[in-house]
Amino acid sequence: MSIDMYLGSSQMQAASTEATVEQAMAGLDQLDSAVSGFLDSGSELKGQTYDSARAYVQAVIQPLKEGTRLYLEAVRDSVSRFPEAYQEEVGPEDLRQSDLEDQIAQCDAVIKTGQELLADMQAHPVGQKHEQRISAMKDSLSLVQGARQELQDKLDKLLAFNARSPQIFDGLAELEQALATGRSQTKGAWQADSQTFVIPSDLGWARTIDDLKFAKVYQVSRPEGMSDQDYQVYLRTLHEQAKAFEADGWTQEAVRKGYLSAVAVGYDSRQDIPLSQQLAAFYEEARTFGSGIFQKMWGIDLKKAGEKADKAQTLLQIAMSYSGMPEDDLDGSAEQTQAILAHLSKDLAPDARFWDSFSKAVQVAYPGDNLSSAGGNETLKRQVHQFRYVISAQQAQWVRDNYAGSTDEEKLAAYLSTLEEGNGAGHYSLDESSRLHNKGIWNERQKRLVYPDDSSANYKVTVGFHSEFIIDDKGNFLNEIDPEKEVVDNKNGIVNGASFNYAEVNDDIHKQLDVKAVSLFDPQFRKLETAGYISPNNFTSGLQDSWEDFWFSIRDKGGNGKSWDDSYWNSNGIYSEDGVSAHDRVEKELEDLRKIIEKR
């Protein structure tokens, strides 16, 4: 049987179908209005009969109506797409398989005769111009062979289009079956003895319609070669996952462009992994903080949020939920820290650009002093503030897991050797002050300042300012929480540890987001451990101390409560050791780090 395509007729059929569908849609619109009015009639039409009727309409008639609309749209779109696809894949002309095959056969006959004649001419040259005649024969054969190839290309495209064209109408048969099942259930729905409508126990057809509607709205396509049965599982699973994501707070756009597009690209039917297992893996990845899919969804919704604080806070709520952050304080235990870090991507490096995006969400969510003041959703504020300690712990552990060395310091040096030094994104800096990370406590009995864990030279390294590492003079990472340490073994980390910065630079925003929030939302275990510990002040000389005391005495009738003796810079103050200031001890540690980096 010949495969024939009459393009003009197909285009006319598409136009006629569109007009018919538009009329049917207008009727459905009127039905929509009538159904909505009936469903809202509870205050007027009362009683068991009307209640059962409204429930029946909601459970059966509404899906039938939606399925009919979906079917009409699918028919219209498919019939319209058919001639468009033909022109794209085959060409702008009518074609008949039988005509093409006849023309190809004629070409083959001419080519065969010509080849035989050419062979005879070459074997028996006659006259002085036999070479010219042979050349002319070759040219003629070439023209016929070219024409034959053009005909063959058209035939191949026509046959290929015929094989693929049923995909244009994909889903129609399933919709037809679902609608037929639904219509059959309307028979006998009215129970005369009870004067009520009975909802069928099996509404699988309605769920099928809902799944197919989801596929249309979210632009989900059937993977190539997937069976009808697998596609039903594929579609239903993705639909349930999409509902869950939107319940979490993601927008439809993030689900469609971020998650579903990743599944469409990444799903591989050739893998010897069950379909449900593959889809579960995609879902788990998307719910892993900082994973590739999570970052894609995050970027879409952060862009949509713009400067709207409530939208940014929704994103942060998703992040806190996916990370497993407790609603109350962190407890500092290794077990809890390990559990939380298990929810964060193991591929998320300290120099990842995602940290800029995450920090931007915090900046938008909490403008001004919002994060450092009481009120609003304090649970989320507490989580976001304390999450900085989780991030720093994750980054330290990432370095431990990905680089070799006998100490944390050596591993950090190996990592930093892969980056450039500077203040830009993805660069590391040794220039940020370590002053606030060298707190001590005055021991009245010993009449001297005591440092936690006897570490008196903790230094800071930042990566893109956001990411922060604090290392003690023994080469250990210092973090408020550490998956390798319990609270009792982590005194210096709790008092002087690293904390991820949500601000871009050391400015007023940094004070609001990263400094002032500490007093209000720090975890209780840290408040207890840091009680009495004080950072050295930033007086660079005794002269500055005298001048500020003079100025404050004029302005406030008293001193400022600060002393040169407590200075970070004083080589003979209470923070000094053996005539070396805290600042100079830190600088010595930083110089040692530079040397380790240079050796890499």
C-alpha positions in Angstrom: 0.0 0.0 0.0 1.4 3.3 -1.1 2.1 6.0 1.5 0.7 9.3 0.1 0.9 12.8 1.4 -1.3 15.6 0.0 0.0 18.7 1.9 -2.8 21.0 0.8 -5.5 18.6 2.0 -3.7 18.1 5.3 -3.5 21.9 5.8 -7.2 22.3 5.0 -8.1 19.5 7.4 -6.1 21.3 10.2 -8.0 24.5 9.6 -11.3 22.7 9.6 -10.4 20.8 12.8 -9.4 24.0 14.6 -12.7 25.6 13.8 -14.6 22.6 15.0 -12.6 22.5 18.2 -13.1 26.2 18.9 -16.9 25.6 18.7 -16.6 22.7 21.1 -14.4 24.7 23.4 -17.0 27.5 23.5 -19.6 24.9 24.6 -17.2 23.7 27.3 -16.8 27.2 28.6 -20.5 27.5 29.0 -20.5 24.1 30.8 -17.7 25.4 33.1 -19.9 28.3 34.1 -22.8 26.1 34.8 -20.8 23.6 36.8 -19.1 26.3 38.9 -22.5 27.8 39.7 -23.8 24.4 40.8 -20.8 23.7 43.0 -21.3 27.0 44.7 -25.0 26.4 45.3 -24.5 24.9 48.8 -26.3 27.7 50.6 -29.3 27.5 48.3 -29.7 23.9 47.2 -29.5 21.8 50.4 -30.1 18.2 51.3 -28.5 14.8 50.8 -29.4 14.6 47.1 -27.8 18.0 46.3 -24.8 17.3 48.5 -24.2 13.9 46.7 -24.7 15.6 43.3 -22.1 18.2 44.1 -19.6 15.6 45.3 -20.3 13.5 42.1 -19.8 16.5 39.8 -16.5 17.3 41.6 -15.2 13.7 41.4 -16.6 12.6 38.0 -18.0 15.4 35.9 -15.1 17.8 36.5 -12.4 15.2 35.4 -14.6 14.3 32.4 -14.9 17.9 31.4 -11.2 18.5 31.9 -10.4 15.4 29.9 -12.6 16.4 27.1 -11.0 19.8 26.9 -7.6 18.2 27.0 -8.6 15.8 24.2 -9.9 18.5 22.0 -6.8 20.6 22.5 -4.6 17.5 21.7 -6.6 16.7 18.5 -6.4 20.4 17.4 -2.6 20.6 18.1 -1.8 17.2 16.6 -3.8 17.8 13.4 -2.2 21.3 13.1 1.3 19.9 13.8 1.0 17.1 11.2 1.5 19.3 8.1 4.0 21.5 9.9 6.1 18.5 10.8 5.8 17.1 7.3 7.2 20.3 5.8 10.0 20.4 8.4 11.1 16.8 7.9 10.2 16.1 4.3 9.4 19.2 2.2 6.8 21.6 0.9 5.4 19.3 -1.8 2.9 16.5 -2.3 4.5 13.0 -2.4 3.3 9.5 -3.3 5.4 6.5 -2.4 4.3 4.6 -5.5 5.2 7.5 -7.8 8.7 7.9 -6.2 9.4 4.2 -6.5 8.4 4.2 -10.2 10.6 7.1 -10.9 13.5 5.5 -9.0 13.0 2.3 -11.0 13.1 4.3 -14.3 16.3 6.0 -13.2 17.8 2.7 -12.3 17.0 1.3 -15.7 18.5 4.4 -17.4 21.6 4.1 -15.2 22.0 0.4 -15.9 21.7 1.0 -19.7 24.1 3.9 -19.6 26.7 2.0 -17.5 26.6 -0.9 -20.0 27.0 1.6 -22.9 29.8 3.3 -21.2 31.6 0.1 -20.5 31.3 -0.8 -24.2 32.6 2.6 -25.3 35.6 2.2 -23.0 36.3 -1.3 -24.3 35.9 -0.4 -28.0 37.1 3.1 -28.6 35.9 4.4 -32.1 37.2 7.5 -33.8 39.3 10.5 -32.7 36.6 11.9 -30.3 35.9 8.8 -28.3 37.4 10.4 -25.1 34.9 13.3 -25.5 32.0 10.9 -26.0 33.0 8.9 -22.9 33.2 12.1 -20.9 29.8 13.2 -22.1 28.4 9.8 -21.2 29.8 10.0 -17.7 28.3 13.5 -17.2 24.9 12.2 -18.3 25.1 9.2 -16.0 26.1 11.6 -13.1 23.0 13.7 -13.8 20.7 10.7 -13.7 22.4 9.4 -10.6 21.9 12.7 -8.9 18.2 12.8 -9.9 17.9 9.3 -8.6 19.5 10.3 -5.3 17.1 13.2 -4.9 14.1 10.9 -5.4 15.6 8.4 -3.0 16.1 11.1 -0.3 12.4 12.2 -0.7 11.3 8.6 -0.4 13.4 8.0 2.7 12.1 11.1 4.3 8.5 10.2 3.5 8.9 6.7 5.0 10.7 8.1 8.0 8.0 10.7 8.6 5.4 8.0 8.2 7.1 5.9 10.9 7.5 8.9 13.3 4.2 10.6 12.7 2.1 8.5 15.1 4.2 10.2 17.9 2.5 13.5 16.9 -0.8 11.9 18.1 0.8 10.4 21.2 -1.5 10.3 24.2 -4.7 10.5 22.3 -5.5 6.8 22.6 -4.9 6.9 26.4 -7.1 9.9 26.7 -9.8 8.3 24.6 -9.7 5.2 26.9 -9.8 7.3 30.0 -12.8 9.3 28.8 -14.6 6.2 27.7 -14.1 4.6 31.1 -15.3 7.8 32.8 -18.4 8.0 30.6 -19.3 4.4 31.3 -19.2 5.1 35.0 -21.9 7.8 34.7 -24.4 5.0 33.9 -26.1 3.9 37.1 -24.6 6.7 39.2 -28.1 7.8 40.3 -29.4 5.5 43.1 -33.2 5.9 43.1 -33.7 4.1 46.4 -31.5 6.5 48.3 -32.1 9.5 46.0 -28.3 10.1 45.8 -25.5 10.0 43.3 -22.8 7.4 44.1 -19.2 8.1 43.2 -17.4 5.1 41.6 -14.8 3.3 43.7 -12.3 3.2 40.9 -11.4 6.7 39.6 -8.1 5.6 38.0 -9.2 7.1 34.7 -9.6 10.5 36.4 -6.0 10.3 37.7 -4.8 9.4 34.2 -6.5 12.6 32.8 -4.9 14.6 35.6 -1.5 13.1 34.8 -1.9 13.9 31.1 -2.9 17.4 31.9 0.2 17.7 34.0 2.3 16.5 31.0 0.8 19.2 28.8 1.2 22.1 31.3 4.7 21.1 32.3 5.8 20.1 28.8 6.8 16.6 29.8 7.5 14.4 26.8 7.7 10.6 26.5 11.4 9.5 26.4 12.2 7.8 23.1 11.4 4.1 23.0 9.5 4.1 26.3 6.6 1.7 26.5 3.0 2.9 27.3 3.2 1.1 30.7 6.5 2.7 31.7 5.4 6.1 30.4 2.3 5.9 32.7 4.6 5.2 35.7 7.1 7.9 34.5 4.4 10.5 34.2 2.6 9.6 37.4 5.9 9.7 39.4 7.0 13.0 38.0 3.5 14.4 38.7 3.7 13.4 42.4 7.2 14.7 42.6 6.1 18.1 41.1 3.3 18.4 43.6 5.7 17.7 46.4 8.2 20.3 45.2 5.5 23.0 44.9 4.2 22.1 48.4 7.8 22.7 49.5 7.6 26.2 48.1 9.2 26.0 44.6 7.4 27.8 41.8 6.0 25.9 38.8 8.7 27.4 36.6 11.5 26.1 38.9 9.9 22.6 38.8 9.5 22.7 35.0 12.7 24.3 33.9 14.9 23.2 36.8 13.8 19.7 37.8 11.8 18.2 34.9 14.2 19.5 32.3 17.1 17.8 34.2 15.2 14.6 34.3 14.4 14.8 30.6 18.1 15.2 29.8 19.5 12.8 32.4 17.1 9.9 32.2 18.7 7.0 30.3 16.5 4.0 29.4 19.7 2.1 28.4 20.8 1.9 32.0 20.2 -1.4 33.8 18.4 0.6 36.6 14.7 0.3 37.2 12.7 3.4 36.1 11.3 4.1 39.6 14.9 3.9 41.0 16.2 6.4 38.5 13.4 8.9 39.2 13.9 8.5 42.9 17.6 9.3 42.4 16.7 12.5 40.5 14.3 13.5 43.3 16.8 12.9 46.0 19.4 14.9 44.2 17.0 17.9 43.8 16.3 17.7 47.6 20.1 17.8 48.4 21.2 21.3 49.3 23.7 22.6 46.8 23.4 19.8 44.2 23.3 20.6 40.5 19.5 20.3 40.2 19.0 22.2 43.4 21.2 25.0 42.2 19.3 25.2 38.9 15.9 25.4 40.7 17.3 27.9 43.2 18.7 30.2 40.5 15.3 30.3 38.7 13.3 31.1 41.8 15.9 33.6 43.1 15.6 35.5 39.8 11.8 35.5 40.1 12.0 36.7 43.7 13.8 39.9 42.6 13.9 42.1 45.7 10.8 40.6 47.4 11.8 39.6 50.9 8.9 37.2 51.3 9.9 35.3 48.2 13.5 35.1 49.3 12.4 33.8 52.7 10.4 31.1 51.0 13.6 29.9 49.3 15.5 30.0 52.6 12.7 27.9 54.2 13.2 25.3 51.5 17.0 25.4 52.1 16.5 24.9 55.8 14.1 22.1 55.3 16.2 20.2 52.8 19.3 20.7 55.0 17.6 19.2 58.0 18.2 22.2 60.1 16.4 21.9 63.5 13.8 24.5 64.4 15.5 25.0 67.8 19.2 25.6 68.4 22.0 23.5 67.1 23.4 21.4 69.9 27.0 21.3 68.7 27.2 17.5 68.8 29.2 15.6 66.2 26.2 13.3 65.6 23.8 16.2 64.7 26.5 17.9 62.6 27.1 14.7 60.6 23.3 14.3 60.1 22.9 17.8 58.7 26.0 17.6 56.5 24.6 14.4 55.0 21.9 16.6 53.4 24.4 18.9 51.7 26.1 18.1 48.4 29.5 16.6 48.7 30.5 18.4 45.5 29.9 21.9 46.8 33.3 23.6 47.0 34.1 26.7 49.1 34.7 28.7 45.9 31.4 27.6 44.2 29.5 30.5 42.7 26.4 29.1 44.4 27.5 30.7 47.6 27.0 34.1 46.0 23.5 33.1 45.0 22.7 31.8 48.5 24.0 34.9 50.2 22.0 37.1 47.8 18.8 35.3 49.0 19.7 36.1 52.6 20.4 39.8 51.7 17.1 40.1 49.9 15.2 38.2 52.7 16.6 40.4 55.5 17.3 44.0 54.4 18.6 46.5 56.9 18.7 45.1 60.5 15.9 42.6 59.9 18.1 39.5 60.7 19.7 41.1 63.7 16.4 42.2 65.4 13.5 40.4 67.0 10.2 39.9 65.4 8.8 38.2 62.3 9.6 34.5 61.7 12.2 34.1 64.4 12.5 30.4 63.9 13.7 31.0 60.3 16.0 33.8 61.4 17.6 31.5 64.0 18.0 28.7 61.4 19.5 31.0 58.8 21.9 32.6 61.3 23.1 29.3 62.7 23.3 27.8 59.2 26.4 29.8 58.6 28.1 27.5 61.1 26.8 24.5 59.1 28.3 25.9 55.9 31.7 26.6 57.5 31.7 23.0 58.9 30.8 21.7 55.4 33.5 23.6 53.7 36.2 22.5 56.2 35.1 18.9 55.8 35.1 19.3 52.0 38.8 20.3 52.2 39.5 17.4 54.5 37.9 15.0 52.2 39.3 16.3 48.9 43.0 17.1 49.6 45.9 15.3 51.1 48.0 16.5 54.1 48.9 15.5 57.7 47.0 18.5 59.1 44.0 20.6 58.2 46.4 23.4 57.5 48.3 21.3 54.9 45.1 20.2 53.3 43.9 23.8 53.1 47.2 24.9 51.6 46.8 22.3 48.9 43.3 23.6 48.1 44.4 27.2 48.1 47.2 26.4 45.7 44.5 25.7 43.1 43.1 29.2 43.5 44.5 32.7 42.8 45.1 35.1 45.7 43.0 38.2 45.6 39.7 39.7 46.6 37.5 38.6 43.7 35.1 35.8 43.4 36.8 32.4 43.6 40.0 34.0 45.0 41.5 33.5 48.4 42.6 36.2 50.7 44.9 36.3 53.8 44.2 40.0 54.4 41.0 39.9 56.5 41.6 40.6 60.1 41.8 37.6 62.5 41.3 39.8 65.6 37.8 38.7 66.5 38.9 35.0 66.3 41.5 35.4 69.1 39.3 35.8 72.1 40.6 35.1 75.6 39.3 35.1 79.1 40.9 36.8 82.1 42.0 34.3 84.8 41.9 36.3 88.0 43.7 33.6 90.0 46.6 33.4 87.5 46.4 37.1 86.8 46.7 36.5 83.1 44.6 36.1 79.9 43.9 32.4 79.0 43.2 31.3 75.5 40.8 28.4 74.8 42.8 25.1 74.2 46.0 27.2 74.8 45.8 28.4 71.2 47.0 32.0 71.0 47.4 32.6 67.3 44.3 31.7 65.2 44.4 33.0 61.7 41.7 33.6 59.0 41.6 32.7 55.4 38.6 33.8 53.2 37.5 32.6 49.8 35.4 35.2 48.0 34.8 36.8 51.4 31.8 34.6 52.0 33.7 31.4 52.8 35.9 31.6 55.9 38.5 29.3 57.4 40.0 29.7 60.9 43.1 27.7 61.7 44.8 27.5 65.1 48.5 27.5 65.7 48.5 23.7 65.7 47.1 23.5 62.1 43.5 22.5 63.1 40.3 23.9 61.6 38.3 25.9 64.1 34.5 25.6 63.7 31.6 26.1 66.1 30.4 22.7 65.0 32.5 19.9 63.7 31.5 16.4 62.5 34.8 15.1 64.0 34.5 16.8 67.5 32.1 16.9 70.4 31.4 20.1 72.3 33.8 19.2 75.2 36.7 18.7 72.7 36.0 21.9 70.7 36.4 24.8 73.0 38.5 26.9 70.7 36.3 26.2 67.7 33.2 27.2 69.6 34.8 30.4 70.9 36.9 31.5 67.9 35.6 29.4 65.0 34.8 30.3 61.4 31.4 31.5 60.3 30.2 31.9 56.7 29.6 35.6 55.8 26.3 36.5 54.1 27.6 39.9 53.1 29.7 40.6 50.1 32.4 42.7 51.9 33.2 44.0 55.4 30.7 46.8 55.5 27.5 47.8 57.3 25.6 44.9 55.7 28.2 42.6 57.1 27.6 44.0 60.6 23.8 43.6 60.2 23.9 40.1 58.7 27.0 38.5 60.1 27.9 40.3 63.4 24.8 41.7 65.2 22.7 38.6 64.7 25.1 36.6 66.9 23.8 38.1 70.2 20.2 37.3 69.4 20.2 34.0 67.6 23.4 32.2 68.5 22.8 28.6 69.8 22.7 28.2 73.5 25.6 25.8 73.7 27.8 28.5 72.2 26.5 31.3 74.4 27.5 29.2 77.4 30.9 28.3 76.1 31.8 31.9 75.1 30.6 33.6 78.3 33.4 35.8 79.6 35.6 35.6 76.4 36.5 38.9 75.0 38.3 39.9 71.7 41.3 42.2 71.8 40.4 45.8 70.7 41.8 47.4 67.6 43.8 50.3 69.1 47.0 50.5 67.1 48.8 52.7 69.7 48.6 54.0 73.2 48.2 57.5 71.7 45.0 56.4 70.0 43.8 55.2 73.4 44.5 58.5 75.0 42.9 60.5 72.2 39.7 58.4 72.2 39.5 58.7 76.0 39.8 62.4 75.7 37.2 62.6 72.9 34.7 60.4 74.9 35.3 62.4 78.0 34.2 65.5 76.2 31.3 63.9 74.4 30.0 61.4 77.0 31.5 62.7 80.3 33.5 59.5 80.5 35.9 57.1 78.8 35.1 54.6 76.2 35.9 51.6 78.3 38.7 50.4 76.0 42.4 50.3 76.9 45.6 50.1 75.0 46.5 47.2 77.3 43.7 45.1 75.7 44.9 45.9 72.2 45.5 43.3 69.4 48.6 45.3 68.5 50.2 45.8 71.9 53.4 43.7 72.3 53.2 44.2 76.0 49.4 44.0 76.6 47.4 41.2 78.1 46.9 39.6 74.7 50.7 39.5 74.1 53.0 36.6 74.7 56.8 36.9 75.3 56.8 40.5 74.0 54.9 39.6 70.8 51.5 41.0 70.1 48.5 38.9 69.1 48.6 40.6 65.7 52.2 39.7 65.1 51.7 36.1 66.2 48.9 35.7 63.7 51.0 37.3 60.9 53.7 34.7 61.7 51.2 31.9 61.2 50.0 33.4 57.9 53.6 33.6 56.6 54.0 30.0 57.4 50.9 29.2 55.5 52.2 31.2 52.5 55.3 29.1 52.5 53.3 25.8 52.5 51.2 27.1 49.6 54.3 28.1 47.6 55.7 24.6 48.0 52.6 23.0 46.3 
